[in-house]
Amino acid sequence: MQKKISVAVKTGSKTEGYEILDDGTLKISIKERPVENKANEAVIRKIAEIYDKPKNKITIKTGLKSKNKIVVIDAGD
């Protein structure tokens, strides 16, 4: 089973953190800049931490070059 979540990313933040907005979107602030895929890697790392899942269970489905992403979490064990 897979879970899809909408993610809004703020790159280049001084502090890292997250919040869930009223519409269910996960808003993530990361320190990394969108250079050489480092921001996407940081997003996956942060979502893995938030949902307590291994990084290999998390995929950015859409929005690899956007601040708004659809992320899929594979819930299968």
PyMOL commands that set and color helices and strands:
alter all, ss='L'
color gray80, all
select helices_A, chain A and resi 38-51+55-57
alter helices_A, ss='H'
color red, helices_A
select strands_A, chain A and resi 2-10+17-20+26-29+58-62+68-74
alter strands_A, ss='S'
color yellow, strands_A
deselect
rebuild
show_as cartoon
